[in-house]
Amino acid sequence: MASTTSPRSIAPEGRVIMISGAARGIGLAAARVLAEEGYSLSLGVRQPEKLAQEAGLPADRVLLHRFDATVPEDAAAWLDSTLARFGRIDGLINNAGMIKTLDLRSGDESVLDDMWEVNVKAPYRLIRLALPHLETSGNGRIINVASTDGKRYRDGVSVAYAMTKHAVMALTHAAKFAGWDHGVRVTALCPGAVATDFVAGIPGVTPAADRIPPETIADTIAFLLRLPNASSVAELVMNTRLETVI
Ligand SMILES: NC(=O)c1ccc[n+]([C@@H]2O[C@H](COP(=O)([O-])OP(=O)(O)OC[C@H]3O[C@@H](n4cnc5c(N)ncnc54)[C@H](OP(=O)(O)O)[C@@H]3O)[C@@H](O)[C@H]2O)c1
């Protein structure tokens, strides 16, 4: 007898996932894990030629395309190339991001503009473009790599970074509403310190030994992508330190 409930999990084969900022860190770890699982991948990176030489990813299932988050035209060009190559989009992982220090007493306000462009506007733009295709999928997924800095303010961390990651939380919930009726499920993945170049020099950052391996974040992304439509995870917070609430 055919099951009337949601499937236990969604198989990777035939599903096409776009990942921004896949040249290193979390994005590259995610590309490696998802390629191993059998997904087809479209990787948006600033220097595709450099990644092609280094990545060791299966060329028959992986498209590398230029994507600079500060260039609005790059988003549409990347999406168009993905559709031309694979004919569909099942997932979008907004991972590319940057951090610069700016607090309320010092620093140049232009830093906030830079981070707003990369951390907020580019994901917004990509979601707008990808949403109709994710809806066609029936099981479309969006994962926005936010941060614990999107869930609370910790003194000493860049105010500007925390502001952009809080904005990503709002974007996540808006996208969840926009795509819900067509099977699109959206998650803000909120890790604490991850062991990548990103946190080098950040004051008060979790000690190196306690940082989350990027492969753990990649495994979490793989887990989220397999969840059926009936298992929406709007926020997934993964802390490295003991705090109240998160
Ligand atoms: N590491 C952490 O502790 C941590 C914790 C919570 C959340 N996060 C979030 O996780 C995401 C990935 O960070 P990560 O730790 O993997 O850092 P990472 O190793 O520094 O990698 C950042 C990636 O973003 C890309 N990127 C930066 N600016 C870009 C732009 N203008 N256009 C396109 N790509 C751009 C970089 O490209 P290039 O290689 O070309 O520079 C790189 O691939 C970010 O959104 C970050 O906010 C990180």
The ligand as an ORCA input file, in Angstrom:
! r2SCAN-3c Opt
* xyz 0 1
  N      34.008     30.766     10.536
  C      33.131     31.077     11.470
  O      33.454     31.116     12.680
  C      31.712     31.345     11.113
  C      30.751     31.287     12.148
  C      29.432     31.545     11.844
  C      29.067     31.839     10.553
  N      30.012     31.901      9.574
  C      29.564     32.224      8.220
  O      29.920     31.167      7.370
  C      30.063     31.655      6.041
  C      31.336     31.076      5.439
  O      32.408     31.466      6.236
  P      33.758     30.610      6.380
  O      33.974     30.407      7.819
  O      33.762     29.457      5.463
  O      34.795     31.728      5.902
  P      35.984     31.725      4.843
  O      36.774     30.472      4.945
  O      36.664     33.033      5.052
  O      35.219     31.712      3.456
  C      34.418     32.787      3.072
  C      33.963     32.539      1.659
  O      33.123     33.641      1.274
  C      33.606     34.105      0.024
  N      33.368     35.527     -0.193
  C      33.750     36.564      0.600
  N      33.414     37.723      0.005
  C      32.833     37.397     -1.178
  C      32.294     38.133     -2.244
  N      32.292     39.487     -2.268
  N      31.767     37.458     -3.297
  C      31.763     36.123     -3.328
  N      32.296     35.358     -2.367
  C      32.804     35.996     -1.298
  C      35.103     33.834      0.035
  O      35.583     33.855     -1.284
  P      37.184     33.953     -1.613
  O      37.724     32.573     -1.376
  O      37.213     34.381     -3.027
  O      37.758     34.969     -0.681
  C      35.147     32.462      0.694
  O      34.927     31.443     -0.248
  C      30.022     33.169      6.133
  O      28.744     33.631      5.737
  C      30.214     33.453      7.626
  O      29.587     34.643      8.040
  C      31.326     31.643      9.828
*
